[in-house]
Amino acid sequence: MADAPLSRWERGGEKNLGYGRRFAELVSSGADVDGEARLADTLVARRARILDAGSGMGRVAAYLHDRGHRVVAAEPDLSLVEQSRRTYPQVEVLPQDILGLTDEVLSAAGGPAEFDLVVCVGNVIAFVAEGTEVAVLIRLRQLLAPGGRILVGFHLQGGPETARRMTLDQFASEVGEAGLVVEHRFGGYDLRPVDDQYAVWLLCADPDPAR
Ligand SMILES: C[S@@+](CC[C@H](N)C(=O)[O-])C[C@H]1O[C@@H](n2cnc3c(N)ncnc32)[C@H](O)[C@@H]1O
């Protein structure tokens, strides 16, 4: 079998080390790092099943876990898995890429295998491996429970240099190809209007997907 393609995050190498360091500093200074998670929390009932796909150093998963949700955090970068476990030992992290989140892996982990909400924020969708963009969205759709939704957030301008630059039209076309429908679009996690800087989209499954 051919090796899996490297994600843009892996290709970025040392250029991406700043993320973990910056959030470690923000957390220890008491800064607010919970904007994405506060919005996620409003989107679900109590004790919801939530997947944090590309959970990084764990800030979003930890906030949601601490509010009583059943959270599965998945993160393929082992140095971030280690940082997450050290910073938020209460959160279990699966050392997995989104495409590695098979039904078998999820059931072996003993947590939920389908989700009321998938959180895929902080440019994760712009860091996946080239050529896997639609496959990743399809896998996230397959992981939704009936009525489940996906919260996605990424920079349109001024984002990390190693991430993919996406236009709204490009992402809309990939979303449609993956059998997903756009429920809402905003310009930030505070629900500001759509702008050309940052995209926050809420997606749900197309009831009649082509794939
Ligand atoms: C800027 S970090 C954001 C982390 C976290 N979501 C946050 O907001 O703090 C981008 C993350 O995308 C992850 N990533 C890239 N490709 C991925 C994939 N195919 N599956 C899961 N995570 C992926 C990287 O490992 C990295 O942790």
The ligand as a Gaussian input file, in Angstrom:
#p B3LYP/6-31G(d) Opt

LIG

0 1
 C       -3.297000      25.142000      14.031000
 S       -3.531000      23.530000      14.643000
 C       -5.142000      23.697000      15.380000
 C       -5.388000      22.719000      16.466000
 C       -6.704000      22.864000      17.243000
 N       -7.846000      22.512000      16.423000
 C       -6.901000      24.232000      17.817000
 O       -7.726000      24.994000      17.270000
 O       -6.242000      24.575000      18.797000
 C       -3.870000      22.579000      13.164000
 C       -4.001000      21.089000      13.451000
 O       -4.470000      20.379000      12.298000
 C       -4.033000      19.054000      12.476000
 N       -4.252000      18.270000      11.251000
 C       -3.746000      18.452000      10.021000
 N       -4.187000      17.493000       9.170000
 C       -5.020000      16.701000       9.899000
 C       -5.811000      15.547000       9.607000
 N       -5.843000      15.011000       8.377000
 N       -6.514000      14.969000      10.600000
 C       -6.520000      15.506000      11.845000
 N       -5.803000      16.614000      12.175000
 C       -5.065000      17.190000      11.219000
 C       -2.572000      19.239000      12.868000
 O       -1.999000      18.060000      13.378000
 C       -2.703000      20.389000      13.869000
 O       -2.871000      19.942000      15.175000

